Amino acid sequence: MINLFFEDVEIPDLDSKFFNNWLLATCKEENKILDEVNLGLIDEDEEVQELVDRDYWLKRSSSDVMKLTEECLTIIKSVVPDAGFKYNKPYIGLTTNGYTNNFITMVPRKKYFVFSIRISSTEEVKKFIEESGLDVREHNRRGRYDISVQKSDLKDNKELIETLIRMAWEENK
């Protein structure tokens, strides 16, 4: 038995059990589930990542591509003013209000970066993306579109990218 505490008040008649990352709180007398909490992974779909810094990504990509990611962050900030980078080893994620919110991730390469955006694959979004002319991969199993972004893409499609960011933010805030 695990006693649960709510605002420093012990509730001794509750019993707790863990099942596949779920915490179930049951009342001993009635054996009725009172509450359940998903104890899933951080940010729902990812494991804890090793933190790195900007220099790590600068060495793996190029200064021009890092400038592009920072230009993209400026576009993101036009939608989410408190957004910032969180440098992880496999990707650059985002923070909003001081919390991780990876509705957008970026993976800098030598000549471009992969802009991965978590957004539903609706007919409207599909059509919007298809007509963009961007190098977009299919909507993947993690609910993301991966877009290869070069300097000309960011300049020529700024409004389109901002619209995608706005749509994704509305779904993921």
Summary of the structure (lengths in Angstrom):
residues: 173
radius of gyration: 20.7
end to end distance: 36.1
largest distance: 66.3
contacts: 448
relative contact order: 0.12
helix: 31%
strand: 33%
